[in-house]
Amino acid sequence: MKNLLNFTILFILGLFLILGCSGANQNATTPTNSASVKTVPANTTAAPAAPTEKPIVVQARVMTKDYDENELAADGKYKGKMITVSGKIENIAETMGNVTVSLAGHDMVKSVMCSFEESEKTNVAKLKKGQQATLVGIGDGMTMGLYAGLQKCKVQ
């Protein structure tokens, strides 16, 4: 019974991940109003800078509970900020080229899902389900009420 529940949860998370990735580039071909186009000088880059402030240190179970209690307040606290999150590894996966590690949240359904760039794949491969881990990434908000996301994560 527990395996069926775990499979169902993982299937749903995988489905949300696939649906989220497929819609991520919808605005790429949409024409823009010329009044809203910003010009960037040739000697600068348009990529956003990584947050330079001191990382917020939090347990995965606390972060998911914060989101469960008030998503708007939690976004203000975590979204777009550098976060050091610790917790028990629930899942390690690679789906459609995206490497992710899920840390257990405050209940059976909620988790913190960290997405890694290709350069971190070797470090993620050393991790094991059930072990405690500390990961650092940029807060990305809550997705479908199931997981708090972190992007550009690194294993600490």
C-alpha positions as CSV (number, residue, x, y, z in Angstrom):
1,M,0.0,0.0,0.0
2,K,2.8,2.4,0.9
3,N,4.6,1.6,-2.4
4,L,1.4,2.4,-4.3
5,L,1.0,5.7,-2.5
6,N,4.7,6.6,-3.1
7,F,4.3,5.7,-6.8
8,T,1.1,7.8,-7.1
9,I,2.8,10.8,-5.4
10,L,5.9,10.5,-7.6
11,F,3.7,10.1,-10.7
12,I,1.8,13.3,-9.9
13,L,5.0,15.2,-9.2
14,G,6.5,14.0,-12.4
15,L,3.4,15.0,-14.3
16,F,3.5,18.5,-12.8
17,L,7.2,18.8,-13.6
18,I,6.6,17.8,-17.2
19,L,3.6,20.2,-17.6
20,G,5.6,23.0,-16.0
21,C,8.5,22.5,-18.3
22,S,6.4,22.3,-21.4
23,G,4.8,25.7,-20.7
24,A,8.0,27.5,-19.6
25,N,8.8,28.9,-23.1
26,Q,5.3,29.9,-24.3
27,N,6.1,33.6,-24.4
28,A,9.2,33.1,-26.5
29,T,7.5,33.7,-29.9
30,T,4.9,36.2,-28.7
31,P,5.5,39.6,-30.3
32,T,6.0,42.4,-27.8
33,N,4.7,46.0,-27.8
34,S,7.6,48.2,-28.8
35,A,6.8,50.6,-25.9
36,S,7.7,47.8,-23.4
37,V,10.9,46.6,-25.0
38,K,14.0,47.5,-23.0
39,T,17.3,48.0,-24.6
40,V,20.5,46.7,-23.1
41,P,23.8,48.3,-23.8
42,A,26.2,46.1,-25.8
43,N,28.8,45.9,-23.1
44,T,26.3,44.3,-20.5
45,T,24.5,41.1,-20.2
46,A,20.7,40.7,-19.8
47,A,20.9,37.7,-17.5
48,P,19.8,38.4,-13.9
49,A,22.5,38.5,-11.3
50,A,22.5,35.8,-8.6
51,P,21.4,37.2,-5.2
52,T,24.4,38.5,-3.3
53,E,22.9,38.7,0.2
54,K,23.6,36.1,2.9
55,P,21.6,32.9,2.3
56,I,18.5,32.2,4.3
57,V,19.1,29.0,6.3
58,V,16.0,26.9,6.8
59,Q,14.9,23.3,7.3
60,A,12.8,21.8,4.5
61,R,9.9,21.0,6.9
62,V,9.8,24.6,8.1
63,M,9.9,26.0,4.6
64,T,6.9,23.8,3.4
65,K,5.0,24.6,6.6
66,D,5.5,28.4,5.9
67,Y,4.1,27.9,2.4
68,D,1.2,25.8,3.7
69,E,0.3,28.5,6.3
70,N,0.5,31.5,3.9
71,E,1.9,31.2,0.4
72,L,2.0,35.0,-0.2
73,A,4.0,35.6,3.0
74,A,6.4,32.7,2.2
75,D,7.0,34.0,-1.3
76,G,8.0,37.3,0.3
77,K,10.4,35.5,2.6
78,Y,11.9,32.9,0.1
79,K,11.1,33.7,-3.6
80,G,14.1,35.1,-5.5
81,K,16.4,34.7,-2.5
82,M,19.4,32.5,-1.9
83,I,18.3,29.7,0.4
84,T,20.3,27.0,2.3
85,V,17.8,24.2,2.9
86,S,18.5,21.0,4.9
87,G,16.4,17.9,5.1
88,K,15.9,14.2,4.4
89,I,16.2,13.2,0.8
90,E,12.9,11.7,-0.5
91,N,13.8,11.4,-4.2
92,I,16.6,11.9,-6.7
93,A,15.6,12.0,-10.3
94,E,16.4,13.1,-13.8
95,T,13.4,13.9,-15.9
96,M,13.8,15.1,-19.5
97,G,17.3,16.2,-18.7
98,N,16.3,18.1,-15.5
99,V,18.2,16.8,-12.4
100,T,16.1,17.2,-9.2
101,V,16.4,16.3,-5.5
102,S,13.3,16.3,-3.3
103,L,13.6,17.0,0.5
104,A,10.8,15.8,2.8
105,G,8.5,18.5,4.0
106,H,6.3,18.8,7.1
107,D,3.8,16.3,5.8
108,M,3.6,13.3,3.5
109,V,2.7,15.4,0.4
110,K,4.7,18.5,0.7
111,S,8.4,18.7,-0.3
112,V,11.2,21.0,-1.3
113,M,12.3,20.3,-4.9
114,C,15.7,21.5,-5.9
115,S,16.6,21.7,-9.6
116,F,20.3,21.4,-10.6
117,E,22.3,22.5,-13.6
118,E,24.2,19.9,-15.6
119,S,27.5,20.9,-13.9
120,E,26.1,19.6,-10.5
121,K,25.1,16.2,-11.8
122,T,28.2,14.4,-10.5
123,N,27.7,15.8,-7.0
124,V,24.0,14.8,-7.0
125,A,24.9,11.3,-8.1
126,K,26.8,10.9,-4.8
127,L,23.6,11.5,-2.8
128,K,21.3,8.7,-1.5
129,K,17.6,8.6,-0.6
130,G,17.0,8.8,3.2
131,Q,20.2,10.7,3.9
132,Q,20.3,14.2,5.3
133,A,21.4,16.8,2.8
134,T,22.1,20.5,2.7
135,L,21.4,22.2,-0.6
136,V,21.7,25.8,-1.7
137,G,19.6,27.4,-4.4
138,I,17.4,30.4,-5.4
139,G,13.8,30.2,-4.1
140,D,11.2,29.8,-6.9
141,G,7.9,29.7,-4.9
142,M,5.3,26.9,-4.4
143,T,4.1,24.8,-7.3
144,M,0.5,23.5,-7.3
145,G,0.6,23.4,-3.5
146,L,2.9,20.4,-3.6
147,Y,6.5,21.5,-3.5
148,A,8.5,24.6,-2.8
149,G,11.0,25.0,-5.6
150,L,14.6,26.0,-5.7
151,Q,16.6,26.7,-8.9
152,K,20.3,26.6,-9.7
153,C,21.0,24.4,-6.7
154,K,24.3,23.1,-5.5
155,V,25.1,20.3,-3.0
156,Q,26.8,21.8,0.0
